[in-house]
Amino acid sequence: GRGTPPHYLIGVPSGACFAIEEEYSYPWNMPSVRNAALAGSIAGVVEAMVMQPADVIKTRFQARAFSQTSLWRTFADAARIEGGLAYYKGIVPTLCTVTPKVTLQMGGLAFFKPRCKDIVPDALVPATAGILTGIVQAFAFLTPMETIKVRQQVEVGWDGSYRTMVGTMRHMAANEGFLGFYQGLAPTVVRQSGGLVVKFSGYEGIKAMLSDRPGETLAGWKHALAGGATNIAVGVLNSPPDVVKTRMQEQSSATRRYASSWDCCCIIAREEGLRAFFRGSQASRNLLC
């Protein structure tokens, strides 16, 4: 039978989110799922095109190669040395992840939620669904595609090995093998799962705080406020694993500095201090404000 309509919180590449309310019964209402995924994909593509310059600068600011460079020097040097197109490095792998990311993030809650109800307490069902969805995203496509994206974004100039997505894939396959595409898998899992826990649980919690009575249909601005507040929290909490992910993914077999994600955490903390783990959130905040 039909249950309470859930709210699918769909995150698009740089972290914006929106809610799609849809009546839900299991098995899925596939036309509704397709329509929601299409709407989310279109929004994701638009946002990726708008936000890609900020993502490029954020990635460079996180990377070891730019660790001694200020945010605004990183921003200015990209245009001065490489031209305006530098701000769109890595756009192809970013766009390739939009539809699967949106679809899995929406479908993950619908798929895992009924399967978790008899395993964990009701209060933990959204969080558990978020963790499982994040693991699937990281293994299925995000880690390889983001490794390619990071290699393209941190390379300065246009005549290197990572100039195009296909060229990056060929170079990595020839020199690092299949496992080269899965560098930074652990922090990617932590980032995705942690982010979705906050999104799936925090979004519903904030909505409940904004409701005058249980079951109330919220105004659009309240959905937007809940989504915005949730994404701010996700951006801050996800910064440490995102920095570690970038450091792991930028290194090739010829430039390896970190033996593992844990080794990367220890070296960053020892050499750069805890503040370095929040370079990503600092970059995003400064560039967007």
N, C-alpha and C positions, 0 to 999 in steps of 0.2 A: 504494500500500500504506500501511499504518499506520506512522507514525513514533513518535518519543518523545512522550508526552503533554506538551504545554506547560502552563504555568500562566498564566492570564489575570489580570493585575493590574487590577482594576477600581477606579477612583477615583470617589468620589461627591462632591457639590458642595463640601464644605468641606475635603476632602483625606483623609478616612479611606479605607482601602483594605482589600480582602480578596482572597483568591485563590480561584479556582475551577479545579479540576483537571478536565480533560475530555479524553478521547481525541480525537485530531484526525486527520482525513484531509481532503484537499482533493479535490473540493469539500466545503464544510462539511456537517456533520451538523446540518441546520437545526433539528430538534426540540431538540437540545442547546443550540444557540445561542439559541433562543427562551427555553428554560427558564433559561439563565444570565442572559440579559438581563432576564427578569422578576424573578428573584431580586435582581439588582443594582439594578433600578428600585425595588423595594419597600424595600430597604435605603437607597437614595438618598433616597427620600421621607421616611423616618423620620429620617434624619440631617439632612436639610434643615430639617425642622420643629424639631429639637432645637438645631441650630447656627445658625439664622437670626439670633437676637439677637447672637451673636458676630460674624457676618458684617456686620450693619448697623453695629456699632460699629467694626469693622475698616475698613470702607469710609469711614466718616466721618472716622476718624482719619487715613486716607491722603489725604483730599481737601484741596484748597487752602483751601476755606472754613473748615476746622477745623484748619489747620496750626499755629495759635497756641494751641490748646486742649489741655489734658492729656487723657490717655486716660480717667481716671476722671470728669473733668468732662463729657467727651463722653457717657459712659455715663449719668451722673446727669441731665444736662440732657434727654436723650431722654425719660425717664420724667416728669420734672418739667414739661416744656413740652408734650409731645405725648401722654403717657400710655403705658401698657404696650404698646399696639398699635404704637407706633413701632418696637419691636424686630422687627416682622414686615413692615416696609416692603420691597417688592421680592420678597415670597415667591412671587407668581404666576409671574413670569418665571424665578425659580429653579427652581420645580417643573416648568416647561415644558421645561427643559433636561436634567432628570434622565435620562429614558429614552434620548434620542438620544446624550447624553454617555456613558452607561454602555455602550450598544450599540456605538457607534463605537470606544470605547476598547478594548473586548473584541474586536470584529470587526476593528479596524485591525491588530492584531498578526497575527491569523489571515490577513487578506487580503494585507498587505504583506510579511510575512515570507517566504513562498515566492518572491515576485517579486524580493526583494532578494538572495537567496542566490547568484545568479550574477553579481551586480553589485558587491557589497562583500564584504570578508572576513567570515568567519563571526562573528567577535567583534563586528563592527559591525552585524550584521543586526538585533538587537533595538533598538538606538539609532536606526537608520535608519527602522525601522517606527514608532518613537515620533515621530520628526520628521514623517513624512508624515501620521500620524494626527492630530497636533496641528494641522497646517496645514489639514486637512480640517475639523476641529472648529471652528477659528477662523473660517473662511470660511463654512461651511454654516449655523451657527446661534449660536455662542457670542458673537461680537462684537456682533451686533444685540441679543440678549437681555440681555447684560450691560450694554450701554449703557442700555437701558431700566431695568434693575435699579438701576444706579448713580444715574440721575436721580431715581428714586423715593426711594432711601435717603438721599441727601444733602439733599433738600429738607426744610426744617424747617416743621412745621405741616401742616394738612390741607386748606387751601383754595387750594393752588397748582395749577400746570399739570400736575404729575406725580402726582396723587393716586391714579390707577388705572393699570393697565397699558395699557388701551385708550386712555384719555385721554392718556397719555404718548406713545403711538404716533401718535395724531392730531396732537398738538401738534408733535412732531418732524417728521412728514411735511409739515405745512403750513409750518413755519418753516425747516427745514434740508434737506428733501428726502431722497432715498434714501441719499445718502452720509453723512448725519448719523448713521445707524444703524451706520456702520462707523468711527466715530472710535475710535482706540486699536487698530486692527487689528494694526499691527506688534507692539506689546508683547503683545497677546493671543496672536499666533503664537509669539513667543519664550517666553511663559509656558507655553503648552500643550505645545509641542514639547520645551522643556527639561525640563518636569516629567515628560513621558512617557519621555524618554530615561533620566532617573534611575529612574523606576518600572520600566520594562521591563528595563533593564540592571542597576541597583542591586539590585533585588529578587532577580533570579536570582543575582547575585554573593554577596549576603548568605546566600541559601539554600545556596549551594555551601560557604560558610565554616562553616555550621552542620551540614553533612552529614559523617558519619563515613566514607562511601564513595560513589563515583559511583552515581547512580541510586537512592539510598536514598529511601524514602517518609518524608517528614518528619512529625513529630508536629504537631498543630494549634498548639501554643504556639510552635513554631519558625516556622511560617508567619506567625503573628501578630507575632512579634518582628521578622521580616524586613520585614513590611509596615509596622509602626510605625516602625522605623528609617529605612526608605525615605521615609516621609511626612514625618518630621522634616527630612530633608535637602531634600525638595521644598519644604517650607514656607519654609525659610531662603533657598534659592537662587532661589525664585520671587518673593520679596518685591520686589526692584527693578523687574522688569517689571510686577508687579501695581500698584505705586504709580504708575508712569507711565501704565498703562492707566486707572486711576481718575481721574488728573488730566486725561487727554485726554477721557474720557467724561463727566465732570461738567460740562464747559464747553459751553455752547450758543453759537449764533451771536452772541447778544447779550452773552455774558460771556467771549468768547474771549481767552485769555492766551497760549496756546502755539500756535505756527504748525505744529509737527510734533512727533512723538514725540522726535526728537533735540533739538529746541529745548527741549522739556519737560525732558529729562535735564540739559541744560546749565544751565537756569535753576534747577532744584532743587539741583544741585550747587553753583552759585555763591551762591545766596541762603540755602539751608538746610543745606548740608553733606551729606556722604555718608551720614550717619546717617539722614537723612530717607528714604532708599531702603529702609530696613528697618522703617519704621513699621508695616507690615502684620504682619510676623512678631512684632514686639514686642507688638502689640495681641492677636494670637491667643494668644501664650504667656501674657501676663498675665491674660487673661480666662478661660483654661482651667485655669490652675494654681491 
